[in-house]
């Protein structure tokens, strides 16, 4: 399955919509995390539910894959819903950290674009991850290009609500496909949920794994929790890789100017035009 098809398969997960559209009590391990948006944010209309988050960044070329439990959620953020065009959904997740200026970037200076055109607060998790990658590669990393961020559970919720029920199914369905879609040199496993799921394995599909505490944990963030003896060697290999490699784009056959215009026009139509 191509990376764009996989991205849309996760974002438009059939189980996600089956739960939302069911008139009966649909018993599913995913039900709690899917319905958490109604409970936590008061969202009731299916068209307003935020889609599952496949990943953020260039999954094809990013050498580092960062894995945590599930994405958090903000009611104010301009974030994909079922009525968004597929091309815009793809761009949102692939180019979420791309700098298109303060007005048209999905994320600018680590602050998300809100539905009213304002900017949210700095996302602490992203800041922490960037710092951890910087320590590994000994240079200022570019989010989305030098590393890609994903989760075991792709549905969004606050405080990991519903994650423990869903992560077995969701991870089994999608995680292996995500790993195989890339050419990763390292997996950074963030938090206890991921650590337990990976069972502290030193590698996955031959890719070395480093286990770090979640940024919210009251523990040292820079130390490998599982004591991977290869950490020094991993740092040396990553430094060598970054010294001799360049950054790419997920869709090199696409005209970036056209893609940028598509995004600007979409943001104008849903954020700025209604206010004129």
URMO-V688637 format. One record per residue. N is the residue number from 1. OMEGA is omega in radians with two decimals (NA if undefined). D_FIRST is the distance of its C-alpha to the first C-alpha in Angstrom with 2 decimals. Layout:
n = {N | N}
omega = {OMEGA | OMEGA}
d_first = {D_FIRST | D_FIRST}
This chain:
n = {1 | 2 | 3 | 4 | 5 | 6 | 7 | 8 | 9 | 10 | 11 | 12 | 13 | 14 | 15 | 16 | 17 | 18 | 19 | 20 | 21 | 22 | 23 | 24 | 25 | 26 | 27 | 28 | 29 | 30 | 31 | 32 | 33 | 34 | 35 | 36 | 37 | 38 | 39 | 40 | 41 | 42 | 43 | 44 | 45 | 46 | 47 | 48 | 49 | 50 | 51 | 52 | 53 | 54 | 55 | 56 | 57 | 58 | 59 | 60 | 61 | 62 | 63 | 64 | 65 | 66 | 67 | 68 | 69 | 70 | 71 | 72 | 73 | 74 | 75 | 76 | 77 | 78 | 79 | 80 | 81 | 82 | 83 | 84 | 85 | 86 | 87 | 88 | 89 | 90 | 91 | 92 | 93 | 94 | 95 | 96 | 97 | 98 | 99 | 100 | 101 | 102 | 103 | 104 | 105 | 106 | 107 | 108 | 109 | 110 | 111 | 112 | 113 | 114 | 115 | 116 | 117 | 118 | 119 | 120 | 121 | 122 | 123 | 124 | 125 | 126 | 127 | 128 | 129 | 130 | 131 | 132 | 133 | 134 | 135 | 136 | 137 | 138 | 139 | 140 | 141 | 142 | 143 | 144 | 145 | 146 | 147 | 148 | 149 | 150 | 151 | 152 | 153 | 154 | 155 | 156 | 157 | 158 | 159 | 160 | 161 | 162 | 163 | 164 | 165 | 166 | 167 | 168 | 169 | 170 | 171 | 172 | 173 | 174 | 175 | 176 | 177 | 178 | 179 | 180 | 181 | 182 | 183 | 184 | 185 | 186 | 187 | 188 | 189 | 190 | 191 | 192 | 193 | 194 | 195 | 196 | 197 | 198 | 199 | 200 | 201 | 202 | 203 | 204 | 205 | 206 | 207 | 208 | 209 | 210 | 211 | 212 | 213 | 214 | 215 | 216 | 217 | 218 | 219 | 220 | 221 | 222 | 223 | 224 | 225 | 226 | 227 | 228 | 229 | 230 | 231 | 232 | 233 | 234 | 235 | 236 | 237 | 238 | 239 | 240 | 241 | 242 | 243 | 244 | 245 | 246 | 247 | 248 | 249 | 250 | 251 | 252 | 253 | 254 | 255 | 256 | 257 | 258 | 259 | 260 | 261 | 262 | 263 | 264 | 265 | 266 | 267 | 268 | 269 | 270 | 271 | 272 | 273 | 274 | 275 | 276}
omega = {3.13 | -3.04 | 3.12 | 3.10 | 3.11 | 3.11 | -3.12 | 3.09 | 3.13 | -3.10 | -3.14 | -3.08 | -3.12 | -3.13 | 3.10 | -3.10 | 3.10 | 3.11 | -3.11 | -3.03 | -3.10 | 3.09 | 3.14 | 3.04 | -3.06 | -3.11 | -3.09 | 3.09 | -3.13 | -2.99 | -3.05 | -3.12 | 3.12 | -3.08 | 3.13 | 3.12 | 3.08 | -3.10 | -3.01 | -3.06 | -3.13 | 3.14 | -3.11 | -3.13 | -3.12 | -3.11 | -3.12 | 3.13 | 3.12 | -3.06 | 2.99 | -3.05 | -3.07 | 3.10 | 3.08 | 3.10 | -3.10 | -3.05 | -3.10 | -3.00 | 3.14 | -3.10 | -3.11 | 3.06 | 3.12 | -3.05 | 3.02 | -3.00 | 3.08 | -3.10 | 3.03 | -3.01 | 3.08 | -3.14 | -3.04 | -3.02 | 2.96 | -2.97 | -3.06 | 2.99 | -2.99 | -3.07 | 3.11 | 3.04 | -3.12 | -3.10 | 3.14 | 3.08 | 3.12 | -3.13 | -3.11 | -3.06 | 3.13 | -3.05 | -3.07 | -3.10 | -3.12 | -3.12 | 3.02 | -3.08 | -3.03 | -3.05 | -2.96 | 3.07 | 3.03 | 3.05 | -3.12 | -3.07 | 3.07 | 3.11 | -3.06 | 3.05 | 3.12 | -3.08 | -3.13 | 3.12 | 3.09 | 3.11 | 3.10 | 3.10 | 3.05 | -3.12 | -3.05 | -3.11 | -3.14 | 3.11 | -3.13 | -3.14 | 3.12 | 3.12 | -3.14 | 3.11 | 3.12 | 3.13 | -3.10 | -3.01 | 3.07 | 3.00 | 3.12 | -3.08 | 3.07 | -3.13 | 3.10 | 3.13 | 3.09 | 3.05 | -3.14 | -3.07 | 3.06 | -3.12 | 3.05 | 3.06 | -2.99 | 3.07 | -3.05 | 3.05 | 3.06 | 3.07 | 3.04 | -3.14 | 3.10 | -3.06 | -3.06 | 3.10 | -2.98 | -2.90 | 3.11 | -3.13 | -3.04 | -3.14 | 3.14 | -3.09 | -2.94 | -2.96 | -3.14 | 3.13 | 3.12 | -3.13 | -3.10 | 3.13 | -3.07 | 3.09 | -2.95 | 3.08 | -3.09 | 2.97 | 3.04 | -3.12 | -3.03 | 3.02 | -3.03 | -3.14 | 3.13 | -3.13 | 3.13 | -3.14 | 3.12 | 3.13 | 3.10 | 3.09 | -3.12 | 3.11 | 3.07 | -3.04 | 3.12 | 3.13 | -3.14 | -3.11 | 2.99 | -3.09 | -3.12 | 3.04 | 3.05 | 3.11 | 3.14 | -3.09 | 3.08 | -3.10 | -3.14 | -3.01 | -3.00 | -3.03 | 3.10 | -3.03 | -3.06 | 3.04 | 3.12 | -3.09 | -3.09 | -3.02 | -3.13 | 3.13 | 3.12 | 3.13 | -3.13 | -3.14 | 3.11 | 3.12 | 3.12 | 3.14 | -3.10 | 3.11 | -3.08 | -3.09 | 3.07 | -3.14 | 3.14 | 3.10 | -3.14 | -3.04 | -3.07 | 3.13 | 3.12 | 3.06 | -3.07 | 3.11 | 3.10 | -3.14 | 3.12 | 3.14 | 3.10 | -3.13 | 3.13 | 3.14 | -3.14 | -3.13 | 3.07 | -3.02 | -3.06 | -3.10 | -2.96 | -3.11 | -3.13 | -3.08 | -3.12 | NA}
d_first = {0.00 | 3.83 | 6.52 | 8.35 | 6.34 | 6.17 | 9.74 | 10.85 | 9.71 | 11.92 | 14.52 | 14.96 | 14.72 | 16.29 | 18.65 | 19.92 | 21.05 | 22.31 | 24.59 | 25.84 | 26.49 | 28.15 | 31.91 | 32.55 | 32.34 | 28.77 | 28.86 | 25.70 | 25.13 | 23.41 | 26.34 | 28.45 | 26.03 | 24.84 | 28.47 | 29.72 | 29.35 | 32.01 | 34.18 | 33.97 | 33.72 | 35.22 | 32.26 | 32.69 | 31.06 | 27.42 | 26.88 | 28.13 | 25.89 | 23.76 | 20.02 | 18.22 | 17.63 | 14.15 | 15.63 | 18.14 | 17.89 | 16.09 | 13.51 | 12.73 | 16.46 | 18.38 | 20.08 | 20.88 | 18.88 | 21.30 | 20.75 | 23.17 | 23.66 | 22.82 | 23.46 | 26.94 | 27.83 | 30.35 | 31.73 | 32.86 | 29.71 | 28.04 | 24.62 | 21.87 | 22.72 | 21.40 | 23.27 | 21.85 | 20.03 | 16.28 | 17.13 | 19.64 | 17.50 | 14.98 | 18.10 | 19.75 | 17.35 | 16.57 | 20.24 | 22.00 | 24.46 | 24.99 | 28.69 | 29.48 | 32.92 | 34.28 | 33.96 | 30.35 | 28.44 | 26.30 | 27.90 | 31.11 | 33.11 | 31.06 | 32.08 | 29.81 | 30.62 | 32.27 | 32.47 | 36.04 | 35.28 | 36.72 | 35.13 | 34.63 | 35.95 | 34.50 | 31.64 | 33.09 | 29.90 | 28.35 | 31.70 | 31.89 | 28.44 | 29.32 | 32.58 | 31.05 | 28.70 | 31.77 | 33.68 | 31.12 | 30.65 | 34.21 | 33.36 | 32.56 | 28.77 | 26.79 | 24.74 | 21.10 | 21.46 | 23.20 | 21.49 | 18.70 | 19.55 | 17.68 | 19.01 | 18.77 | 19.58 | 18.11 | 20.83 | 23.80 | 27.33 | 30.54 | 31.82 | 28.81 | 29.93 | 27.91 | 25.79 | 27.33 | 26.65 | 22.98 | 21.69 | 21.37 | 19.13 | 17.05 | 16.74 | 15.93 | 13.13 | 11.44 | 13.29 | 11.99 | 8.35 | 10.20 | 12.40 | 10.07 | 8.48 | 12.14 | 15.20 | 17.60 | 21.24 | 22.27 | 21.36 | 24.06 | 24.43 | 26.56 | 28.85 | 29.97 | 27.19 | 24.58 | 27.25 | 27.95 | 24.35 | 23.88 | 27.43 | 28.46 | 26.50 | 27.19 | 23.70 | 20.15 | 18.17 | 21.07 | 20.79 | 24.19 | 24.64 | 27.48 | 28.61 | 30.42 | 32.29 | 31.08 | 32.98 | 34.83 | 36.12 | 39.72 | 38.98 | 38.61 | 35.25 | 35.28 | 35.79 | 33.15 | 33.79 | 32.90 | 34.84 | 32.26 | 34.66 | 32.20 | 32.39 | 34.79 | 32.82 | 29.59 | 31.50 | 32.86 | 29.52 | 28.00 | 31.14 | 30.90 | 27.25 | 28.07 | 31.24 | 29.51 | 26.22 | 25.43 | 23.07 | 20.27 | 18.30 | 14.66 | 15.16 | 17.95 | 17.94 | 18.94 | 22.66 | 23.33 | 26.59 | 25.03 | 22.54 | 25.53 | 27.55 | 24.98 | 25.08 | 28.87 | 29.42 | 27.36 | 29.23 | 32.47 | 31.88 | 31.20 | 33.31 | 36.08 | 36.88 | 37.73 | 40.33 | 42.10}
